[in-house]
Amino acid sequence: MKEKLYIFIFLILTPFLVYSQTEEQTIFDEATIVYKNSIYGGAILHTNGWGAHITFGNSKTVFKSRIFQFEMVGMKHAKEIRSFNPYSEHTRSYVFGKLNYFFIFRPSIGNRVVSFDKIRKSGVSVGYNWRVGPSLGFTRPVYLEIGVPGTFAYQDVIVEKYDPSIHKYDDIKGRAGGLRGFNELKLKPGIYGAFAFNFEYDANREGLKGIEVGATVDYYPISEVEIMAFAENRQLFVNFYVCLQFGKKFNK
């Protein structure tokens, strides 16, 4: 359902780019102020998780900027289903069959282009951006609370790394707490690309508030990313996303 909604938004917005302005045009009656730099960040909600980013911009012309972006996002498997142990109280939820948590750090470079500038200070500017860079994926193993056989109602528990060959559904009490597994991080190097539409609506010339709607592609050529034990794992991740952005423009 989410994918269909994002695709519909893309189809509606794409024709606007055909009539983008030239870089010599100006919208306001008064002189256009060009800010050389910008910095903004925000929260990202995507098809299979969420994350955050911070972006630094450097204006090349009135309507074009070079951007440097740093993102951190979590990535879930499409087959994940959260479960609870029905026989135990005060236990944490878990995903049966999940081998690893997967999160991605994306340093990228690209261009941001304003297609339609604001017709007034309270208006909305419309543009687009593209970004490319490395996709640095990290897997962290899942640790679970396992009931000890031979104890009444599995009241005694031990914490172990999930192993689908020995940990059965009825043995699992819940997800283990803490930061277990961070000392076992494994790097999955890949490549990343993104394309998005921007809608900026801040009435303050030096402010930057907006919404970004786009798509991302992460590809890991060496091997599949192991997230689930009993489902197909992938090398290619395609996601649609929405991002709220806040920041400022300045000359320095």
C-alpha positions in Angstrom: 0.0 0.0 0.0 2.8 2.4 0.9 4.6 1.7 -2.4 1.4 2.5 -4.4 1.0 5.8 -2.6 4.6 6.9 -3.2 4.4 5.9 -6.9 1.2 7.9 -7.3 2.9 11.0 -5.8 5.8 10.6 -8.2 3.4 10.3 -11.2 1.6 13.5 -10.2 4.8 15.5 -9.7 7.0 14.4 -12.6 5.4 16.6 -15.3 6.2 19.8 -13.4 9.9 19.2 -14.0 9.5 19.5 -17.8 8.8 23.3 -17.3 11.6 24.1 -14.9 12.9 27.6 -14.8 16.2 28.8 -16.3 18.8 29.9 -13.8 18.5 33.6 -14.9 14.8 33.8 -13.8 13.8 35.5 -10.5 10.4 35.3 -8.8 10.4 38.1 -6.3 10.0 41.7 -7.4 12.8 42.7 -5.1 16.4 41.5 -5.8 17.0 37.8 -5.3 19.2 37.0 -2.3 21.6 34.1 -3.0 22.8 32.3 0.1 26.1 30.5 -0.5 25.6 27.8 2.1 22.9 25.7 3.8 22.7 23.1 6.5 19.6 21.0 7.2 18.6 17.7 8.6 15.5 15.7 9.5 13.8 12.4 10.1 13.3 9.8 7.4 10.4 7.3 7.1 11.0 4.8 4.4 9.3 1.6 3.2 11.2 -0.7 5.5 12.2 1.4 8.5 13.3 4.9 9.6 16.4 7.0 10.1 17.8 10.5 10.0 20.1 12.7 7.9 22.2 15.9 7.9 22.9 17.7 4.7 25.4 20.5 3.8 24.7 22.6 0.7 26.9 24.9 -1.4 25.2 27.1 -4.0 26.7 27.1 -7.5 24.0 29.3 -9.0 20.7 30.8 -8.0 18.9 27.6 -8.6 21.5 24.9 -8.2 23.4 23.6 -5.2 26.0 20.9 -4.6 25.0 18.8 -1.6 26.8 16.5 0.8 24.6 14.2 2.8 25.1 11.8 5.6 22.3 9.4 6.4 21.8 6.6 9.0 18.8 4.3 8.5 17.6 1.0 9.8 16.4 -1.6 7.3 13.9 -4.3 8.1 13.1 -7.5 6.1 9.7 -7.4 4.4 8.8 -10.8 6.1 9.4 -9.6 9.7 6.5 -10.2 12.1 6.7 -9.1 15.7 5.8 -11.7 18.3 5.3 -12.0 22.0 5.6 -15.1 24.3 2.0 -15.8 25.3 3.0 -17.7 28.4 5.3 -15.1 30.0 4.6 -11.6 31.3 7.0 -8.7 31.2 9.0 -10.0 28.2 10.1 -8.0 25.2 8.7 -8.5 21.7 10.9 -10.2 19.1 10.9 -11.3 15.5 11.0 -15.1 15.1 13.6 -16.1 12.6 15.5 -12.8 12.6 19.3 -13.4 12.5 20.6 -9.8 12.3 19.6 -6.2 12.7 20.7 -4.3 9.6 21.5 -0.6 9.4 23.1 1.6 6.8 25.4 4.6 6.8 25.2 6.6 3.5 27.7 9.4 2.8 26.7 10.8 -0.5 27.2 13.7 -2.9 24.8 15.2 -5.4 23.0 18.2 -6.8 19.8 20.0 -5.7 17.9 22.0 -8.3 15.1 24.5 -7.8 12.6 24.0 -10.6 9.9 26.5 -9.4 10.9 29.2 -7.0 8.4 30.8 -4.6 6.1 33.3 -6.1 5.8 35.0 -2.7 7.5 34.7 0.6 4.7 32.4 2.0 4.7 30.2 -1.1 6.3 26.9 -1.8 9.4 26.2 -4.0 9.5 22.9 -5.9 12.7 21.2 -6.9 14.5 17.9 -7.1 17.8 16.4 -6.1 19.9 13.3 -6.8 22.7 11.7 -4.7 25.2 8.9 -5.1 27.8 7.4 -2.8 28.9 4.3 -0.9 26.3 2.3 1.1 28.0 1.1 4.2 25.8 -1.6 5.7 26.3 -3.2 9.1 24.8 -6.3 10.5 24.4 -6.9 14.3 23.4 -10.4 15.6 20.1 -10.8 17.4 20.3 -12.0 21.0 17.3 -13.6 22.7 16.2 -14.7 26.2 15.9 -18.5 26.0 14.0 -20.6 28.6 16.1 -23.2 30.4 14.7 -26.7 29.8 13.9 -28.5 33.0 12.8 -25.5 35.0 9.1 -24.9 35.8 7.4 -23.0 32.9 10.9 -22.1 31.7 11.2 -19.6 34.6 15.0 -19.6 34.3 16.4 -17.9 31.2 19.7 -17.5 29.6 20.7 -15.0 26.9 22.1 -16.4 23.7 22.7 -15.4 20.1 19.8 -16.6 18.0 20.5 -19.9 16.3 17.6 -21.2 14.2 19.0 -24.8 14.3 18.6 -25.0 18.1 16.2 -22.2 19.3 12.6 -23.3 18.7 9.6 -21.0 18.9 8.4 -22.3 22.2 11.9 -21.8 23.8 12.1 -18.1 23.2 11.0 -15.8 26.0 11.7 -12.5 24.3 14.3 -10.2 22.9 17.4 -9.6 25.1 18.0 -6.0 26.3 21.1 -3.9 26.3 23.6 -3.4 23.5 24.6 -7.0 22.9 26.1 -7.7 19.5 27.7 -4.3 18.8 31.2 -5.9 19.3 30.2 -8.3 16.5 29.3 -5.8 13.8 30.0 -6.9 10.2 30.5 -4.5 7.4 28.6 -5.0 4.1 30.1 -2.6 1.5 27.8 -1.5 -1.3 26.7 1.4 -3.5 23.9 3.9 -3.1 21.8 6.2 -5.2 18.7 8.4 -4.6 16.3 10.7 -6.4 13.8 13.0 -4.7 11.5 15.9 -5.0 11.7 18.8 -2.6 9.0 21.1 -1.4 10.3 24.1 0.6 7.8 26.3 2.4 9.7 28.5 5.0 8.6 32.1 4.8 11.9 33.2 6.4 14.5 33.7 3.7 17.2 32.4 6.0 15.2 29.5 7.2 14.8 26.1 5.5 11.7 24.0 6.2 10.4 21.4 3.8 9.3 17.9 2.8 11.2 15.5 0.6 9.7 12.6 -1.2 11.9 10.1 -3.0 13.3 6.7 -3.8 16.6 5.1 -2.8 18.6 2.1 -4.1 21.2 0.2 -2.1 23.1 -2.7 -3.7 25.6 -5.0 -2.1 27.5 -6.9 -4.8 29.6 -9.3 -2.7 26.8 -11.3 -1.1 23.2 -11.2 0.2 22.5 -9.4 3.5 21.4 -12.0 6.0 18.5 -10.6 8.0 16.1 -13.6 8.3 16.6 -17.3 8.7 13.5 -18.6 7.0 13.0 -16.1 4.2 14.8 -15.1 1.0 17.5 -12.5 1.7 18.6 -9.9 -0.9 21.5 -7.9 -2.3 19.3 -5.1 -3.7 17.1 -2.8 -1.5 14.7 -0.4 -3.2 12.8 1.9 -0.9 10.5 4.9 -1.1 10.7 7.5 1.6 9.3 10.8 3.1 11.5 13.2 5.0 10.8 16.3 7.1 13.6 18.8 6.9 14.6 21.8 9.0 17.7 24.0 8.7 19.0 27.4 7.6 20.8 29.2 4.8 23.7 31.5 5.4 26.7 33.3 3.8 30.0 32.7 5.5 
